[in-house]
Amino acid sequence: MFYERFEKLCKAADTSPCAVTISAGMSKSNVTQWKNGMSPTLSTISKLAMQLKVPVTAFLEEQQAGTENT
């Protein structure tokens, strides 16, 4: 799930999902939507990645690791 990975990346950067989302110019209501299972667009993921100073693929790595074994 996107939100779980986003939350881990935020913790690694010593910040919160809400702070990153607001810094990226979005509403913190987006965080609630992601918690509820909605997925952001690639454009949104790109903005979040820039704020966290990580590659866009950082949001996918955990999912990819799970699918390689199937």
PDB file of N, H, CA, C and O in Angstrom:
ATOM      1  N   MET A   1       0.837  -1.174   0.000  1.00  0.00           N
ATOM      2  CA  MET A   1       0.000   0.000   0.000  1.00  0.00           C
ATOM      3  C   MET A   1       0.890   1.250   0.000  1.00  0.00           C
ATOM      4  O   MET A   1       1.892   1.313   0.713  1.00  0.00           O
ATOM      5  N   PHE A   2       0.513   2.218  -0.797  1.00  0.00           N
ATOM      6  H   PHE A   2      -0.301   2.166  -1.376  1.00  0.00           H
ATOM      7  CA  PHE A   2       1.320   3.428  -0.968  1.00  0.00           C
ATOM      8  C   PHE A   2       1.593   4.117   0.362  1.00  0.00           C
ATOM      9  O   PHE A   2       2.734   4.475   0.654  1.00  0.00           O
ATOM     10  N   TYR A   3       0.557   4.305   1.166  1.00  0.00           N
ATOM     11  H   TYR A   3      -0.370   4.015   0.928  1.00  0.00           H
ATOM     12  CA  TYR A   3       0.722   5.103   2.386  1.00  0.00           C
ATOM     13  C   TYR A   3       1.767   4.508   3.327  1.00  0.00           C
ATOM     14  O   TYR A   3       2.554   5.245   3.921  1.00  0.00           O
ATOM     15  N   GLU A   4       1.781   3.209   3.466  1.00  0.00           N
ATOM     16  H   GLU A   4       1.141   2.611   2.984  1.00  0.00           H
ATOM     17  CA  GLU A   4       2.750   2.573   4.369  1.00  0.00           C
ATOM     18  C   GLU A   4       4.184   2.878   3.939  1.00  0.00           C
ATOM     19  O   GLU A   4       5.037   3.183   4.773  1.00  0.00           O
ATOM     20  N   ARG A   5       4.441   2.795   2.643  1.00  0.00           N
ATOM     21  H   ARG A   5       3.748   2.547   1.966  1.00  0.00           H
ATOM     22  CA  ARG A   5       5.781   3.093   2.131  1.00  0.00           C
ATOM     23  C   ARG A   5       6.108   4.574   2.309  1.00  0.00           C
ATOM     24  O   ARG A   5       7.221   4.928   2.698  1.00  0.00           O
ATOM     25  N   PHE A   6       5.130   5.437   2.023  1.00  0.00           N
ATOM     26  H   PHE A   6       4.226   5.150   1.708  1.00  0.00           H
ATOM     27  CA  PHE A   6       5.306   6.880   2.191  1.00  0.00           C
ATOM     28  C   PHE A   6       5.640   7.208   3.649  1.00  0.00           C
ATOM     29  O   PHE A   6       6.537   8.006   3.923  1.00  0.00           O
ATOM     30  N   GLU A   7       4.925   6.597   4.564  1.00  0.00           N
ATOM     31  H   GLU A   7       4.196   5.948   4.342  1.00  0.00           H
ATOM     32  CA  GLU A   7       5.165   6.834   5.989  1.00  0.00           C
ATOM     33  C   GLU A   7       6.576   6.403   6.398  1.00  0.00           C
ATOM     34  O   GLU A   7       7.238   7.100   7.167  1.00  0.00           O
ATOM     35  N   LYS A   8       7.039   5.257   5.887  1.00  0.00           N
ATOM     36  H   LYS A   8       6.502   4.691   5.262  1.00  0.00           H
ATOM     37  CA  LYS A   8       8.398   4.787   6.190  1.00  0.00           C
ATOM     38  C   LYS A   8       9.449   5.742   5.643  1.00  0.00           C
ATOM     39  O   LYS A   8      10.447   6.020   6.307  1.00  0.00           O
ATOM     40  N   LEU A   9       9.227   6.243   4.437  1.00  0.00           N
ATOM     41  H   LEU A   9       8.416   6.018   3.897  1.00  0.00           H
ATOM     42  CA  LEU A   9      10.171   7.192   3.843  1.00  0.00           C
ATOM     43  C   LEU A   9      10.208   8.496   4.643  1.00  0.00           C
ATOM     44  O   LEU A   9      11.269   9.095   4.819  1.00  0.00           O
ATOM     45  N   CYS A  10       9.049   8.925   5.123  1.00  0.00           N
ATOM     46  H   CYS A  10       8.188   8.438   4.980  1.00  0.00           H
ATOM     47  CA  CYS A  10       8.994  10.137   5.942  1.00  0.00           C
ATOM     48  C   CYS A  10       9.730   9.940   7.252  1.00  0.00           C
ATOM     49  O   CYS A  10      10.475  10.821   7.681  1.00  0.00           O
ATOM     50  N   LYS A  11       9.535   8.804   7.892  1.00  0.00           N
ATOM     51  H   LYS A  11       8.930   8.088   7.544  1.00  0.00           H
ATOM     52  CA  LYS A  11      10.229   8.526   9.147  1.00  0.00           C
ATOM     53  C   LYS A  11      11.737   8.507   8.931  1.00  0.00           C
ATOM     54  O   LYS A  11      12.488   9.020   9.760  1.00  0.00           O
ATOM     55  N   ALA A  12      12.180   7.924   7.830  1.00  0.00           N
ATOM     56  H   ALA A  12      11.569   7.508   7.157  1.00  0.00           H
ATOM     57  CA  ALA A  12      13.615   7.881   7.526  1.00  0.00           C
ATOM     58  C   ALA A  12      14.173   9.283   7.332  1.00  0.00           C
ATOM     59  O   ALA A  12      15.346   9.533   7.611  1.00  0.00           O
ATOM     60  N   ALA A  13      13.334  10.200   6.854  1.00  0.00           N
ATOM     61  H   ALA A  13      12.382   9.998   6.628  1.00  0.00           H
ATOM     62  CA  ALA A  13      13.756  11.592   6.645  1.00  0.00           C
ATOM     63  C   ALA A  13      13.457  12.471   7.861  1.00  0.00           C
ATOM     64  O   ALA A  13      13.663  13.684   7.822  1.00  0.00           O
ATOM     65  N   ASP A  14      12.973  11.855   8.932  1.00  0.00           N
ATOM     66  H   ASP A  14      12.806  10.870   8.964  1.00  0.00           H
ATOM     67  CA  ASP A  14      12.654  12.557  10.179  1.00  0.00           C
ATOM     68  C   ASP A  14      11.624  13.668   9.972  1.00  0.00           C
ATOM     69  O   ASP A  14      11.798  14.797  10.430  1.00  0.00           O
ATOM     70  N   THR A  15      10.546  13.310   9.268  1.00  0.00           N
ATOM     71  H   THR A  15      10.406  12.392   8.897  1.00  0.00           H
ATOM     72  CA  THR A  15       9.457  14.250   9.029  1.00  0.00           C
ATOM     73  C   THR A  15       8.143  13.476   9.025  1.00  0.00           C
ATOM     74  O   THR A  15       8.133  12.260   9.212  1.00  0.00           O
ATOM     75  N   SER A  16       7.050  14.176   8.814  1.00  0.00           N
ATOM     76  H   SER A  16       7.058  15.165   8.662  1.00  0.00           H
ATOM     77  CA  SER A  16       5.745  13.523   8.800  1.00  0.00           C
ATOM     78  C   SER A  16       5.133  13.560   7.403  1.00  0.00           C
ATOM     79  O   SER A  16       5.475  14.426   6.598  1.00  0.00           O
ATOM     80  N   PRO A  17       4.231  12.627   7.112  1.00  0.00           N
ATOM     81  CA  PRO A  17       3.555  12.654   5.810  1.00  0.00           C
ATOM     82  C   PRO A  17       2.830  13.978   5.560  1.00  0.00           C
ATOM     83  O   PRO A  17       2.853  14.495   4.443  1.00  0.00           O
ATOM     84  N   CYS A  18       2.192  14.525   6.587  1.00  0.00           N
ATOM     85  H   CYS A  18       2.173  14.105   7.494  1.00  0.00           H
ATOM     86  CA  CYS A  18       1.486  15.804   6.408  1.00  0.00           C
ATOM     87  C   CYS A  18       2.449  16.931   6.055  1.00  0.00           C
ATOM     88  O   CYS A  18       2.168  17.735   5.166  1.00  0.00           O
ATOM     89  N   ALA A  19       3.576  16.992   6.745  1.00  0.00           N
ATOM     90  H   ALA A  19       3.805  16.339   7.467  1.00  0.00           H
ATOM     91  CA  ALA A  19       4.551  18.050   6.469  1.00  0.00           C
ATOM     92  C   ALA A  19       5.082  17.962   5.046  1.00  0.00           C
ATOM     93  O   ALA A  19       5.225  18.981   4.370  1.00  0.00           O
ATOM     94  N   VAL A  20       5.374  16.746   4.587  1.00  0.00           N
ATOM     95  H   VAL A  20       5.257  15.918   5.136  1.00  0.00           H
ATOM     96  CA  VAL A  20       5.890  16.563   3.229  1.00  0.00           C
ATOM     97  C   VAL A  20       4.829  16.938   2.205  1.00  0.00           C
ATOM     98  O   VAL A  20       5.125  17.601   1.211  1.00  0.00           O
ATOM     99  N   THR A  21       3.605  16.517   2.448  1.00  0.00           N
ATOM    100  H   THR A  21       3.365  15.978   3.255  1.00  0.00           H
ATOM    101  CA  THR A  21       2.508  16.804   1.515  1.00  0.00           C
ATOM    102  C   THR A  21       2.276  18.303   1.397  1.00  0.00           C
ATOM    103  O   THR A  21       2.110  18.816   0.290  1.00  0.00           O
ATOM    104  N   ILE A  22       2.261  19.009   2.514  1.00  0.00           N
ATOM    105  H   ILE A  22       2.395  18.592   3.413  1.00  0.00           H
ATOM    106  CA  ILE A  22       2.062  20.464   2.498  1.00  0.00           C
ATOM    107  C   ILE A  22       3.240  21.152   1.811  1.00  0.00           C
ATOM    108  O   ILE A  22       3.041  22.088   1.037  1.00  0.00           O
ATOM    109  N   SER A  23       4.463  20.699   2.086  1.00  0.00           N
ATOM    110  H   SER A  23       4.625  19.939   2.715  1.00  0.00           H
ATOM    111  CA  SER A  23       5.649  21.272   1.432  1.00  0.00           C
ATOM    112  C   SER A  23       5.620  21.075  -0.076  1.00  0.00           C
ATOM    113  O   SER A  23       6.183  21.872  -0.826  1.00  0.00           O
ATOM    114  N   ALA A  24       4.961  20.009  -0.514  1.00  0.00           N
ATOM    115  H   ALA A  24       4.504  19.362   0.096  1.00  0.00           H
ATOM    116  CA  ALA A  24       4.853  19.733  -1.947  1.00  0.00           C
ATOM    117  C   ALA A  24       3.705  20.508  -2.591  1.00  0.00           C
ATOM    118  O   ALA A  24       3.452  20.364  -3.787  1.00  0.00           O
ATOM    119  N   GLY A  25       3.007  21.337  -1.795  1.00  0.00           N
ATOM    120  H   GLY A  25       3.213  21.454  -0.823  1.00  0.00           H
ATOM    121  CA  GLY A  25       1.946  22.181  -2.331  1.00  0.00           C
ATOM    122  C   GLY A  25       0.585  21.507  -2.409  1.00  0.00           C
ATOM    123  O   GLY A  25      -0.288  21.931  -3.166  1.00  0.00           O
ATOM    124  N   MET A  26       0.413  20.453  -1.618  1.00  0.00           N
ATOM    125  H   MET A  26       1.122  20.108  -1.003  1.00  0.00           H
ATOM    126  CA  MET A  26      -0.861  19.737  -1.626  1.00  0.00           C
ATOM    127  C   MET A  26      -1.539  19.867  -0.270  1.00  0.00           C
ATOM    128  O   MET A  26      -0.934  20.325   0.700  1.00  0.00           O
ATOM    129  N   SER A  27      -2.774  19.467  -0.218  1.00  0.00           N
ATOM    130  H   SER A  27      -3.265  19.095  -1.006  1.00  0.00           H
ATOM    131  CA  SER A  27      -3.554  19.518   1.013  1.00  0.00           C
ATOM    132  C   SER A  27      -3.289  18.285   1.868  1.00  0.00           C
ATOM    133  O   SER A  27      -3.062  17.192   1.349  1.00  0.00           O
ATOM    134  N   LYS A  28      -3.320  18.474   3.176  1.00  0.00           N
ATOM    135  H   LYS A  28      -3.504  19.362   3.598  1.00  0.00           H
ATOM    136  CA  LYS A  28      -3.113  17.318   4.044  1.00  0.00           C
ATOM    137  C   LYS A  28      -4.280  16.339   3.975  1.00  0.00           C
ATOM    138  O   LYS A  28      -4.175  15.222   4.482  1.00  0.00           O
ATOM    139  N   SER A  29      -5.389  16.738   3.356  1.00  0.00           N
ATOM    140  H   SER A  29      -5.474  17.645   2.944  1.00  0.00           H
ATOM    141  CA  SER A  29      -6.501  15.793   3.162  1.00  0.00           C
ATOM    142  C   SER A  29      -6.082  14.660   2.211  1.00  0.00           C
ATOM    143  O   SER A  29      -6.660  13.574   2.233  1.00  0.00           O
ATOM    144  N   ASN A  30      -5.073  14.931   1.383  1.00  0.00           N
ATOM    145  H   ASN A  30      -4.603  15.813   1.365  1.00  0.00           H
ATOM    146  CA  ASN A  30      -4.541  13.872   0.519  1.00  0.00           C
ATOM    147  C   ASN A  30      -4.011  12.724   1.364  1.00  0.00           C
ATOM    148  O   ASN A  30      -4.173  11.557   1.006  1.00  0.00           O
ATOM    149  N   VAL A  31      -3.377  13.052   2.484  1.00  0.00           N
ATOM    150  H   VAL A  31      -3.245  14.000   2.774  1.00  0.00           H
ATOM    151  CA  VAL A  31      -2.807  12.027   3.358  1.00  0.00           C
ATOM    152  C   VAL A  31      -3.919  11.098   3.840  1.00  0.00           C
ATOM    153  O   VAL A  31      -3.741   9.880   3.877  1.00  0.00           O
ATOM    154  N   THR A  32      -5.058  11.668   4.206  1.00  0.00           N
ATOM    155  H   THR A  32      -5.203  12.657   4.176  1.00  0.00           H
ATOM    156  CA  THR A  32      -6.192  10.862   4.658  1.00  0.00           C
ATOM    157  C   THR A  32      -6.665   9.930   3.544  1.00  0.00           C
ATOM    158  O   THR A  32      -6.967   8.763   3.795  1.00  0.00           O
ATOM    159  N   GLN A  33      -6.730  10.438   2.328  1.00  0.00           N
ATOM    160  H   GLN A  33      -6.486  11.386   2.125  1.00  0.00           H
ATOM    161  CA  GLN A  33      -7.150   9.607   1.197  1.00  0.00           C
ATOM    162  C   GLN A  33      -6.179   8.454   0.986  1.00  0.00           C
ATOM    163  O   GLN A  33      -6.603   7.329   0.721  1.00  0.00           O
ATOM    164  N   TRP A  34      -4.886   8.721   1.101  1.00  0.00           N
ATOM    165  H   TRP A  34      -4.541   9.634   1.316  1.00  0.00           H
ATOM    166  CA  TRP A  34      -3.883   7.668   0.924  1.00  0.00           C
ATOM    167  C   TRP A  34      -3.966   6.648   2.039  1.00  0.00           C
ATOM    168  O   TRP A  34      -3.788   5.453   1.803  1.00  0.00           O
ATOM    169  N   LYS A  35      -4.236   7.111   3.268  1.00  0.00           N
ATOM    170  H   LYS A  35      -4.380   8.082   3.460  1.00  0.00           H
ATOM    171  CA  LYS A  35      -4.417   6.187   4.399  1.00  0.00           C
ATOM    172  C   LYS A  35      -5.586   5.253   4.142  1.00  0.00           C
ATOM    173  O   LYS A  35      -5.574   4.094   4.554  1.00  0.00           O
ATOM    174  N   ASN A  36      -6.597   5.772   3.455  1.00  0.00           N
ATOM    175  H   ASN A  36      -6.607   6.714   3.120  1.00  0.00           H
ATOM    176  CA  ASN A  36      -7.802   4.992   3.167  1.00  0.00           C
ATOM    177  C   ASN A  36      -7.674   4.126   1.922  1.00  0.00           C
ATOM    178  O   ASN A  36      -8.654   3.524   1.485  1.00  0.00           O
ATOM    179  N   GLY A  37      -6.478   4.056   1.347  1.00  0.00           N
ATOM    180  H   GLY A  37      -5.681   4.545   1.702  1.00  0.00           H
ATOM    181  CA  GLY A  37      -6.241   3.136   0.244  1.00  0.00           C
ATOM    182  C   GLY A  37      -6.170   3.719  -1.153  1.00  0.00           C
ATOM    183  O   GLY A  37      -5.883   2.992  -2.104  1.00  0.00           O
ATOM    184  N   MET A  38      -6.423   5.007  -1.302  1.00  0.00           N
ATOM    185  H   MET A  38      -6.657   5.597  -0.530  1.00  0.00           H
ATOM    186  CA  MET A  38      -6.311   5.612  -2.628  1.00  0.00           C
ATOM    187  C   MET A  38      -4.841   5.723  -3.006  1.00  0.00           C
ATOM    188  O   MET A  38      -3.974   5.872  -2.145  1.00  0.00           O
ATOM    189  N   SER A  39      -4.578   5.650  -4.292  1.00  0.00           N
ATOM    190  H   SER A  39      -5.283   5.529  -4.991  1.00  0.00           H
ATOM    191  CA  SER A  39      -3.205   5.781  -4.791  1.00  0.00           C
ATOM    192  C   SER A  39      -3.034   7.135  -5.468  1.00  0.00           C
ATOM    193  O   SER A  39      -3.923   7.578  -6.194  1.00  0.00           O
ATOM    194  N   PRO A  40      -1.916   7.789  -5.241  1.00  0.00           N
ATOM    195  CA  PRO A  40      -1.668   9.078  -5.901  1.00  0.00           C
ATOM    196  C   PRO A  40      -1.237   8.885  -7.348  1.00  0.00           C
ATOM    197  O   PRO A  40      -0.874   7.785  -7.765  1.00  0.00           O
ATOM    198  N   THR A  41      -1.284   9.964  -8.094  1.00  0.00           N
ATOM    199  H   THR A  41      -1.579  10.857  -7.755  1.00  0.00           H
ATOM    200  CA  THR A  41      -0.813   9.922  -9.476  1.00  0.00           C
ATOM    201  C   THR A  41       0.711   9.906  -9.489  1.00  0.00           C
ATOM    202  O   THR A  41       1.347  10.198  -8.476  1.00  0.00           O
ATOM    203  N   LEU A  42       1.290   9.569 -10.618  1.00  0.00           N
ATOM    204  H   LEU A  42       0.774   9.332 -11.441  1.00  0.00           H
ATOM    205  CA  LEU A  42       2.740   9.578 -10.761  1.00  0.00           C
ATOM    206  C   LEU A  42       3.290  10.995 -10.545  1.00  0.00           C
ATOM    207  O   LEU A  42       4.370  11.163  -9.979  1.00  0.00           O
ATOM    208  N   SER A  43       2.562  11.989 -10.988  1.00  0.00           N
ATOM    209  H   SER A  43       1.684  11.852 -11.448  1.00  0.00           H
ATOM    210  CA  SER A  43       2.967  13.381 -10.794  1.00  0.00           C
ATOM    211  C   SER A  43       3.055  13.716  -9.307  1.00  0.00           C
ATOM    212  O   SER A  43       3.993  14.385  -8.872  1.00  0.00           O
ATOM    213  N   THR A  44       2.088  13.256  -8.537  1.00  0.00           N
ATOM    214  H   THR A  44       1.326  12.713  -8.890  1.00  0.00           H
ATOM    215  CA  THR A  44       2.086  13.486  -7.097  1.00  0.00           C
ATOM    216  C   THR A  44       3.245  12.752  -6.438  1.00  0.00           C
ATOM    217  O   THR A  44       3.936  13.315  -5.588  1.00  0.00           O
ATOM    218  N   ILE A  45       3.460  11.508  -6.822  1.00  0.00           N
ATOM    219  H   ILE A  45       2.899  11.050  -7.512  1.00  0.00           H
ATOM    220  CA  ILE A  45       4.575  10.738  -6.266  1.00  0.00           C
ATOM    221  C   ILE A  45       5.893  11.447  -6.569  1.00  0.00           C
ATOM    222  O   ILE A  45       6.791  11.486  -5.727  1.00  0.00           O
ATOM    223  N   SER A  46       6.003  11.999  -7.753  1.00  0.00           N
ATOM    224  H   SER A  46       5.274  11.968  -8.437  1.00  0.00           H
ATOM    225  CA  SER A  46       7.211  12.724  -8.146  1.00  0.00           C
ATOM    226  C   SER A  46       7.439  13.933  -7.241  1.00  0.00           C
ATOM    227  O   SER A  46       8.569  14.188  -6.826  1.00  0.00           O
ATOM    228  N   LYS A  47       6.387  14.673  -6.936  1.00  0.00           N
ATOM    229  H   LYS A  47       5.469  14.466  -7.273  1.00  0.00           H
ATOM    230  CA  LYS A  47       6.497  15.839  -6.049  1.00  0.00           C
ATOM    231  C   LYS A  47       6.915  15.414  -4.644  1.00  0.00           C
ATOM    232  O   LYS A  47       7.758  16.056  -4.017  1.00  0.00           O
ATOM    233  N   LEU A  48       6.323  14.333  -4.159  1.00  0.00           N
ATOM    234  H   LEU A  48       5.639  13.811  -4.668  1.00  0.00           H
ATOM    235  CA  LEU A  48       6.658  13.839  -2.823  1.00  0.00           C
ATOM    236  C   LEU A  48       8.108  13.361  -2.778  1.00  0.00           C
ATOM    237  O   LEU A  48       8.824  13.606  -1.808  1.00  0.00           O
ATOM    238  N   ALA A  49       8.525  12.680  -3.834  1.00  0.00           N
ATOM    239  H   ALA A  49       7.942  12.481  -4.622  1.00  0.00           H
ATOM    240  CA  ALA A  49       9.907  12.189  -3.905  1.00  0.00           C
ATOM    241  C   ALA A  49      10.892  13.353  -3.883  1.00  0.00           C
ATOM    242  O   ALA A  49      11.933  13.280  -3.230  1.00  0.00           O
ATOM    243  N   MET A  50      10.563  14.419  -4.595  1.00  0.00           N
ATOM    244  H   MET A  50       9.717  14.478  -5.126  1.00  0.00           H
ATOM    245  CA  MET A  50      11.442  15.593  -4.597  1.00  0.00           C
ATOM    246  C   MET A  50      11.550  16.191  -3.198  1.00  0.00           C
ATOM    247  O   MET A  50      12.634  16.593  -2.778  1.00  0.00           O
ATOM    248  N   GLN A  51      10.442  16.251  -2.482  1.00  0.00           N
ATOM    249  H   GLN A  51       9.561  15.924  -2.824  1.00  0.00           H
ATOM    250  CA  GLN A  51      10.457  16.794  -1.119  1.00  0.00           C
ATOM    251  C   GLN A  51      11.289  15.918  -0.180  1.00  0.00           C
ATOM    252  O   GLN A  51      11.986  16.425   0.700  1.00  0.00           O
ATOM    253  N   LEU A  52      11.210  14.614  -0.374  1.00  0.00           N
ATOM    254  H   LEU A  52      10.644  14.202  -1.088  1.00  0.00           H
ATOM    255  CA  LEU A  52      11.947  13.678   0.479  1.00  0.00           C
ATOM    256  C   LEU A  52      13.380  13.439   0.000  1.00  0.00           C
ATOM    257  O   LEU A  52      14.176  12.790   0.679  1.00  0.00           O
ATOM    258  N   LYS A  53      13.692  13.978  -1.188  1.00  0.00           N
ATOM    259  H   LYS A  53      13.045  14.506  -1.739  1.00  0.00           H
ATOM    260  CA  LYS A  53      15.019  13.790  -1.793  1.00  0.00           C
ATOM    261  C   LYS A  53      15.347  12.306  -1.990  1.00  0.00           C
ATOM    262  O   LYS A  53      16.440  11.837  -1.673  1.00  0.00           O
ATOM    263  N   VAL A  54      14.352  11.590  -2.528  1.00  0.00           N
ATOM    264  H   VAL A  54      13.464  11.971  -2.786  1.00  0.00           H
ATOM    265  CA  VAL A  54      14.519  10.175  -2.867  1.00  0.00           C
ATOM    266  C   VAL A  54      14.063   9.983  -4.306  1.00  0.00           C
ATOM    267  O   VAL A  54      13.299  10.800  -4.819  1.00  0.00           O
ATOM    268  N   PRO A  55      14.515   8.920  -4.969  1.00  0.00           N
ATOM    269  CA  PRO A  55      14.012   8.661  -6.321  1.00  0.00           C
ATOM    270  C   PRO A  55      12.557   8.195  -6.272  1.00  0.00           C
ATOM    271  O   PRO A  55      12.108   7.643  -5.268  1.00  0.00           O
ATOM    272  N   VAL A  56      11.841   8.418  -7.343  1.00  0.00           N
ATOM    273  H   VAL A  56      12.206   8.867  -8.159  1.00  0.00           H
ATOM    274  CA  VAL A  56      10.444   7.979  -7.433  1.00  0.00           C
ATOM    275  C   VAL A  56      10.342   6.478  -7.159  1.00  0.00           C
ATOM    276  O   VAL A  56       9.367   6.015  -6.567  1.00  0.00           O
ATOM    277  N   THR A  57      11.335   5.736  -7.586  1.00  0.00           N
ATOM    278  H   THR A  57      12.127   6.112  -8.067  1.00  0.00           H
ATOM    279  CA  THR A  57      11.308   4.290  -7.394  1.00  0.00           C
ATOM    280  C   THR A  57      11.336   3.883  -5.926  1.00  0.00           C
ATOM    281  O   THR A  57      11.009   2.741  -5.602  1.00  0.00           O
ATOM    282  N   ALA A  58      11.718   4.786  -5.036  1.00  0.00           N
ATOM    283  H   ALA A  58      11.984   5.713  -5.299  1.00  0.00           H
ATOM    284  CA  ALA A  58      11.720   4.475  -3.601  1.00  0.00           C
ATOM    285  C   ALA A  58      10.312   4.143  -3.112  1.00  0.00           C
ATOM    286  O   ALA A  58      10.142   3.427  -2.125  1.00  0.00           O
ATOM    287  N   PHE A  59       9.309   4.669  -3.807  1.00  0.00           N
ATOM    288  H   PHE A  59       9.448   5.251  -4.608  1.00  0.00           H
ATOM    289  CA  PHE A  59       7.924   4.391  -3.430  1.00  0.00           C
ATOM    290  C   PHE A  59       7.469   3.017  -3.916  1.00  0.00           C
ATOM    291  O   PHE A  59       6.425   2.521  -3.493  1.00  0.00           O
ATOM    292  N   LEU A  60       8.247   2.407  -4.797  1.00  0.00           N
ATOM    293  H   LEU A  60       9.095   2.810  -5.140  1.00  0.00           H
ATOM    294  CA  LEU A  60       7.860   1.119  -5.378  1.00  0.00           C
ATOM    295  C   LEU A  60       8.694  -0.043  -4.888  1.00  0.00           C
ATOM    296  O   LEU A  60       8.283  -1.194  -5.035  1.00  0.00           O
ATOM    297  N   GLU A  61       9.846   0.221  -4.313  1.00  0.00           N
ATOM    298  H   GLU A  61      10.179   1.156  -4.193  1.00  0.00           H
ATOM    299  CA  GLU A  61      10.794  -0.842  -3.984  1.00  0.00           C
ATOM    300  C   GLU A  61      10.204  -1.955  -3.138  1.00  0.00           C
ATOM    301  O   GLU A  61      10.450  -3.130  -3.413  1.00  0.00           O
ATOM    302  N   GLU A  62       9.436  -1.615  -2.122  1.00  0.00           N
ATOM    303  H   GLU A  62       9.236  -0.661  -1.899  1.00  0.00           H
ATOM    304  CA  GLU A  62       8.873  -2.637  -1.255  1.00  0.00           C
ATOM    305  C   GLU A  62       7.908  -3.528  -2.018  1.00  0.00           C
ATOM    306  O   GLU A  62       7.909  -4.745  -1.829  1.00  0.00           O
ATOM    307  N   GLN A  63       7.084  -2.941  -2.877  1.00  0.00           N
ATOM    308  H   GLN A  63       7.083  -1.953  -3.030  1.00  0.00           H
ATOM    309  CA  GLN A  63       6.134  -3.723  -3.673  1.00  0.00           C
ATOM    310  C   GLN A  63       6.866  -4.621  -4.654  1.00  0.00           C
ATOM    311  O   GLN A  63       6.479  -5.775  -4.843  1.00  0.00           O
ATOM    312  N   GLN A  64       7.915  -4.112  -5.279  1.00  0.00           N
ATOM    313  H   GLN A  64       8.229  -3.175  -5.125  1.00  0.00           H
ATOM    314  CA  GLN A  64       8.662  -4.904  -6.239  1.00  0.00           C
ATOM    315  C   GLN A  64       9.315  -6.111  -5.563  1.00  0.00           C
ATOM    316  O   GLN A  64       9.343  -7.202  -6.133  1.00  0.00           O
ATOM    317  N   ALA A  65       9.830  -5.922  -4.374  1.00  0.00           N
ATOM    318  H   ALA A  65       9.808  -5.036  -3.911  1.00  0.00           H
ATOM    319  CA  ALA A  65      10.471  -7.023  -3.664  1.00  0.00           C
ATOM    320  C   ALA A  65       9.480  -8.148  -3.400  1.00  0.00           C
ATOM    321  O   ALA A  65       9.834  -9.326  -3.439  1.00  0.00           O
ATOM    322  N   GLY A  66       8.234  -7.770  -3.131  1.00  0.00           N
ATOM    323  H   GLY A  66       7.946  -6.813  -3.099  1.00  0.00           H
ATOM    324  CA  GLY A  66       7.207  -8.780  -2.875  1.00  0.00           C
ATOM    325  C   GLY A  66       6.774  -9.516  -4.107  1.00  0.00           C
ATOM    326  O   GLY A  66       6.369 -10.674  -4.019  1.00  0.00           O
ATOM    327  N   THR A  67       6.848  -8.870  -5.276  1.00  0.00           N
ATOM    328  H   THR A  67       7.178  -7.928  -5.347  1.00  0.00           H
ATOM    329  CA  THR A  67       6.387  -9.518  -6.497  1.00  0.00           C
ATOM    330  C   THR A  67       7.471 -10.348  -7.170  1.00  0.00           C
ATOM    331  O   THR A  67       7.166 -11.198  -8.007  1.00  0.00           O
ATOM    332  N   GLU A  68       8.721 -10.117  -6.822  1.00  0.00           N
ATOM    333  H   GLU A  68       8.970  -9.427  -6.143  1.00  0.00           H
ATOM    334  CA  GLU A  68       9.803 -10.884  -7.450  1.00  0.00           C
ATOM    335  C   GLU A  68       9.756 -12.355  -7.056  1.00  0.00           C
ATOM    336  O   GLU A  68      10.204 -13.213  -7.817  1.00  0.00           O
ATOM    337  N   ASN A  69       9.224 -12.652  -5.891  1.00  0.00           N
ATOM    338  H   ASN A  69       8.860 -11.955  -5.273  1.00  0.00           H
ATOM    339  CA  ASN A  69       9.202 -14.021  -5.410  1.00  0.00           C
ATOM    340  C   ASN A  69       7.989 -14.797  -5.894  1.00  0.00           C
ATOM    341  O   ASN A  69       7.859 -15.978  -5.573  1.00  0.00           O
ATOM    342  N   THR A  70       7.097 -14.177  -6.655  1.00  0.00           N
ATOM    343  H   THR A  70       7.203 -13.217  -6.915  1.00  0.00           H
ATOM    344  CA  THR A  70       5.908 -14.878  -7.140  1.00  0.00           C
ATOM    345  C   THR A  70       6.040 -15.285  -8.562  1.00  0.00           C
ATOM    346  O   THR A  70       5.123 -15.886  -9.120  1.00  0.00           O
TER     347      THR A  70
END
